[in-house]
Amino acid sequence: MKGFKLIVVPLIALMAFSTEAKTHFQDFCRIDNTAFKAGEKVTYTVYYAVAGIYVNAGTATFTNTLETLNNKPVFHIVGEGNTNSSYDWIYKVRDKYETYVDTATMQPLKFIRNVNEGGYKKFQNITFNKTSNTAVTNDGVFKVPGCVQDVVSAVFYARNIDFSKLRKNDKIGFSMFLDNEVFNMYIRYLGKETIKTKYGKFDAIKFKPLLLKGTIFEGGEEMTVWVTDDANHIPVRIESPIVVGKVKIDMMNYENIRHPLTSLIKRR
């Protein structure tokens, strides 16, 4: 049941990507935020399947508020994931991830990870120093690229990508700092598709991240992500096989989104 880790960051978390990433952006240190606003809240339901039968196993919620950090306006984005109480005896998850993102550059300034997964507990507090290009963690000071992301800020950065400039199978590259390491990452754009979820039927943008083989994933481009084909670019479905079974994550509720959800064809 380790696949429950996916409920916290349903777009990019826990992915260590191929080093052959290439970017389609000349200025990757800054992107204008046109996809979301402060006050947004998006909720997901996590389904776990063995032998083709899906069960409701947990929830994940992302909230976003406008705050100030070191005299800079920031988006304080919080991702929380929990297994349902009826599954806690199998594998209990109570995870909380927080990022503070500079509203002007969409670069993270601070990241907090507080997880409890099946008895494994970890707390991590990271400060990104953009002057020295370092990440200060509980374990020391680490050199990072000038435009590095954390696992939550990467999700919201990616929502602002202009997919209209991409061709099918193009790769979108960026760097992410996780567990005191820098990973050069990419997602592969697969075009547009109509997708039916537990919430409804959407016009969607489809892509795949490249996963390294680990304790949860088999590796390769096995995970698939669909985001709304409108100005919000909200992830509405994520699917991935895991070592035992399969995980499916569907967006089930949203509040205070920036643009009308014009990609929704029909509510279920």
PLY file of the C-alpha trace (Angstrom):
ply
format ascii 1.0
element vertex 268
property float x
property float y
property float z
element edge 267
property int vertex1
property int vertex2
end_header
0.00 0.00 0.00
2.98 2.33 -0.36
1.26 3.82 -3.39
-0.65 6.02 -0.94
2.34 8.36 -1.01
0.98 9.60 -4.33
-1.96 11.29 -2.68
0.11 14.23 -1.50
1.48 15.64 -4.72
-0.56 14.10 -7.51
1.30 15.68 -10.40
5.03 15.34 -9.77
5.87 14.23 -6.21
8.24 11.30 -5.67
9.43 11.36 -9.28
13.15 11.25 -10.04
13.46 11.90 -13.74
15.86 11.15 -16.57
18.89 13.44 -16.81
18.36 13.97 -20.54
15.85 16.75 -20.02
15.65 19.65 -22.43
13.69 22.81 -21.93
11.48 24.67 -24.36
11.85 27.97 -22.51
14.64 30.53 -22.86
13.93 32.16 -19.48
13.12 29.25 -17.22
13.86 31.25 -14.06
10.62 33.16 -14.38
7.16 32.45 -15.66
4.04 34.58 -15.38
1.29 33.06 -13.27
-1.88 33.01 -15.33
-3.36 29.71 -14.09
-4.37 30.17 -10.45
-5.06 32.73 -7.75
-4.91 32.97 -3.98
-7.87 31.28 -2.33
-7.95 28.32 -4.71
-8.75 24.92 -3.18
-8.74 21.63 -5.10
-9.66 18.27 -3.60
-8.84 14.79 -4.93
-10.01 11.26 -4.20
-7.45 8.47 -4.36
-8.51 5.05 -5.64
-6.38 1.94 -5.19
-6.94 -1.15 -7.31
-5.90 -4.78 -7.18
-7.28 -7.24 -9.76
-9.12 -4.40 -11.50
-11.32 -3.42 -8.56
-10.95 0.18 -7.39
-11.65 1.25 -3.81
-11.77 4.73 -2.31
-8.58 4.77 -0.26
-7.83 8.39 0.62
-8.02 12.10 -0.10
-5.64 14.90 -1.06
-6.27 18.64 -0.83
-4.35 21.65 -2.14
-5.00 25.12 -0.72
-3.39 28.43 -1.64
-3.24 31.70 0.31
-1.44 35.00 -0.28
1.07 35.81 2.47
4.35 37.67 3.05
7.75 36.03 3.60
10.89 38.13 4.11
8.99 41.17 2.89
8.04 39.43 -0.36
4.49 38.49 -1.39
4.26 34.70 -1.68
1.73 32.03 -2.50
1.59 29.73 0.53
0.52 26.43 -1.02
-0.32 23.47 1.20
-0.83 19.89 0.01
-2.27 17.42 2.53
-2.90 13.72 2.02
-4.65 11.19 4.26
-5.74 7.61 3.99
-9.33 6.91 4.95
-9.66 5.82 8.57
-10.91 2.38 7.49
-7.53 1.77 5.79
-5.32 3.17 8.53
-4.74 -0.28 10.00
-3.21 -1.36 6.68
-1.06 1.66 5.90
-1.76 4.97 7.67
-0.79 8.19 5.89
-0.93 11.70 7.31
1.21 13.88 5.04
1.58 17.64 4.76
3.69 19.50 2.23
4.03 23.31 2.17
5.76 25.67 -0.23
6.15 29.44 -0.25
6.43 30.67 -3.85
7.55 34.14 -4.89
4.55 35.61 -6.73
6.83 37.55 -9.11
9.05 34.68 -10.28
7.12 31.48 -9.34
10.31 30.28 -7.61
10.10 28.58 -4.18
11.62 30.38 -1.19
10.74 27.85 1.50
9.54 24.23 1.61
8.27 22.16 4.54
7.66 18.43 4.45
5.98 16.72 7.41
5.05 13.11 6.66
3.82 10.08 8.55
3.58 7.06 6.24
3.02 3.65 7.75
4.96 4.64 10.87
7.78 6.28 8.91
8.02 9.91 9.99
10.07 12.69 8.43
10.19 16.44 8.94
12.15 18.62 6.55
12.43 22.40 6.47
14.20 23.90 3.43
15.08 27.53 2.77
16.11 28.42 -0.78
18.69 31.20 -0.94
18.34 32.71 -4.39
21.42 34.91 -3.96
23.86 32.06 -3.27
21.86 29.37 -5.13
21.79 27.11 -2.09
19.20 25.08 -0.21
19.52 25.14 3.58
18.00 21.99 5.12
17.99 20.11 8.42
21.05 18.24 7.13
23.20 21.11 5.86
23.68 23.49 2.94
23.42 22.18 -0.62
24.27 23.84 -3.94
21.26 24.04 -6.27
20.52 25.52 -9.70
19.25 29.08 -9.73
15.80 28.01 -10.93
15.23 24.88 -8.84
11.74 23.81 -7.78
10.40 21.73 -4.89
7.80 19.00 -5.35
4.81 21.28 -4.72
6.03 24.46 -6.40
6.81 22.36 -9.49
3.15 21.41 -9.79
2.00 25.02 -9.79
4.86 26.14 -12.04
3.89 23.45 -14.55
0.29 24.66 -14.58
1.54 27.86 -16.24
3.30 26.15 -19.14
2.02 27.24 -22.56
1.27 23.82 -24.03
0.11 25.38 -27.31
3.78 25.85 -28.24
4.56 22.16 -27.90
4.39 19.29 -30.34
3.48 15.74 -29.45
6.35 13.93 -27.66
8.16 17.18 -26.81
9.86 17.15 -23.41
9.53 19.93 -20.85
12.55 20.03 -18.56
13.29 21.53 -15.15
15.24 20.85 -11.94
13.80 19.81 -8.59
15.35 19.54 -5.11
14.17 16.57 -3.04
15.78 14.65 -0.16
18.95 16.75 -0.38
19.45 15.98 -4.08
18.90 17.84 -7.32
17.05 15.93 -10.05
16.96 17.03 -13.68
13.43 16.18 -14.71
11.04 16.24 -17.61
7.49 15.48 -18.59
6.57 14.32 -22.09
3.70 16.15 -23.79
1.26 13.74 -25.47
-1.29 16.10 -26.93
-4.98 16.58 -26.19
-7.64 14.04 -25.28
-11.16 13.77 -23.90
-11.14 12.05 -20.50
-13.98 10.76 -18.31
-13.31 11.01 -14.57
-15.37 10.45 -11.44
-16.20 14.17 -11.55
-17.14 14.45 -15.22
-16.05 14.54 -18.84
-13.21 16.94 -19.74
-11.26 18.26 -22.67
-7.77 17.60 -21.34
-4.05 17.95 -21.98
-2.19 14.68 -21.54
1.42 14.02 -20.59
3.69 11.44 -18.97
6.53 11.87 -16.48
9.49 9.53 -16.69
9.90 7.61 -13.41
13.00 5.93 -12.09
12.50 2.42 -10.78
12.06 2.35 -7.02
10.12 0.75 -4.20
6.79 2.04 -5.49
7.13 2.41 -9.25
8.33 0.04 -11.93
10.09 2.85 -13.76
9.68 4.25 -17.26
6.85 6.40 -18.56
4.07 4.51 -16.82
2.32 7.38 -15.04
-0.20 9.43 -17.05
-1.51 12.87 -16.09
-4.45 14.81 -17.54
-4.97 18.53 -16.86
-7.85 20.73 -17.92
-7.55 22.13 -21.43
-8.41 25.63 -20.29
-6.54 28.48 -18.63
-6.60 26.76 -15.20
-4.61 23.62 -16.14
-5.94 21.78 -13.10
-4.90 18.11 -12.84
-8.15 16.14 -13.12
-6.79 12.58 -13.32
-3.52 10.78 -12.57
-3.06 7.07 -13.20
-0.07 4.90 -12.40
0.68 1.22 -11.91
2.65 0.51 -8.77
4.50 -2.59 -7.60
1.24 -4.13 -6.37
-1.88 -2.86 -8.09
-2.67 0.54 -9.52
-3.47 4.04 -8.29
-6.01 6.41 -9.84
-6.48 9.97 -8.54
-9.44 12.13 -9.60
-10.23 15.78 -8.93
-13.57 15.82 -7.09
-14.07 19.42 -5.95
-12.70 22.91 -6.55
-13.19 26.39 -5.10
-12.10 29.89 -6.14
-10.38 28.92 -9.37
-9.05 31.78 -11.48
-10.87 31.06 -14.74
-14.15 29.40 -15.73
-13.80 25.63 -16.07
-14.54 25.70 -19.78
-12.91 22.28 -20.34
-15.74 20.54 -18.48
-17.97 18.97 -21.14
-20.42 17.25 -18.83
-20.71 16.88 -15.06
-21.13 13.29 -13.95
0 1
1 2
2 3
3 4
4 5
5 6
6 7
7 8
8 9
9 10
10 11
11 12
12 13
13 14
14 15
15 16
16 17
17 18
18 19
19 20
20 21
21 22
22 23
23 24
24 25
25 26
26 27
27 28
28 29
29 30
30 31
31 32
32 33
33 34
34 35
35 36
36 37
37 38
38 39
39 40
40 41
41 42
42 43
43 44
44 45
45 46
46 47
47 48
48 49
49 50
50 51
51 52
52 53
53 54
54 55
55 56
56 57
57 58
58 59
59 60
60 61
61 62
62 63
63 64
64 65
65 66
66 67
67 68
68 69
69 70
70 71
71 72
72 73
73 74
74 75
75 76
76 77
77 78
78 79
79 80
80 81
81 82
82 83
83 84
84 85
85 86
86 87
87 88
88 89
89 90
90 91
91 92
92 93
93 94
94 95
95 96
96 97
97 98
98 99
99 100
100 101
101 102
102 103
103 104
104 105
105 106
106 107
107 108
108 109
109 110
110 111
111 112
112 113
113 114
114 115
115 116
116 117
117 118
118 119
119 120
120 121
121 122
122 123
123 124
124 125
125 126
126 127
127 128
128 129
129 130
130 131
131 132
132 133
133 134
134 135
135 136
136 137
137 138
138 139
139 140
140 141
141 142
142 143
143 144
144 145
145 146
146 147
147 148
148 149
149 150
150 151
151 152
152 153
153 154
154 155
155 156
156 157
157 158
158 159
159 160
160 161
161 162
162 163
163 164
164 165
165 166
166 167
167 168
168 169
169 170
170 171
171 172
172 173
173 174
174 175
175 176
176 177
177 178
178 179
179 180
180 181
181 182
182 183
183 184
184 185
185 186
186 187
187 188
188 189
189 190
190 191
191 192
192 193
193 194
194 195
195 196
196 197
197 198
198 199
199 200
200 201
201 202
202 203
203 204
204 205
205 206
206 207
207 208
208 209
209 210
210 211
211 212
212 213
213 214
214 215
215 216
216 217
217 218
218 219
219 220
220 221
221 222
222 223
223 224
224 225
225 226
226 227
227 228
228 229
229 230
230 231
231 232
232 233
233 234
234 235
235 236
236 237
237 238
238 239
239 240
240 241
241 242
242 243
243 244
244 245
245 246
246 247
247 248
248 249
249 250
250 251
251 252
252 253
253 254
254 255
255 256
256 257
257 258
258 259
259 260
260 261
261 262
262 263
263 264
264 265
265 266
266 267
